[in-house]
Amino acid sequence: MQILALTDIHDKLSALTAILEETASKVDLILVSGDLTQYGPMDRVRGVLAKLEETGKPFFYVLGNCDPREALDGAAGYENRYLHLR
């Protein structure tokens, strides 16, 4: 199994797109270990998650210190991909 591990995306969708275009076809799973945004609102979190969804690969994520607190409940439609112990 090939896993793509990403971290500290910080709203850089152009960089994320380039990475995913190069690697998504070669991996089985994508893990994101925080900082999807740079203190951005939920629409930016959803934008990053939508870009990951476009790959068609299973992905899971945790939030980082730069992600909005309201994202702790999971972004709408992505609750089953958010890894968080409660």
Secondary structure as UniProt FT lines:
FT   STRAND          3..6
FT   TURN            10..11
FT   HELIX           13..23
FT   HELIX           24..26
FT   STRAND          29..33
FT   HELIX           42..53
FT   TURN            54..55
FT   STRAND          59..62
FT   TURN            65..66
FT   HELIX           69..73
FT   TURN            76..77
FT   HELIX           79..81
//
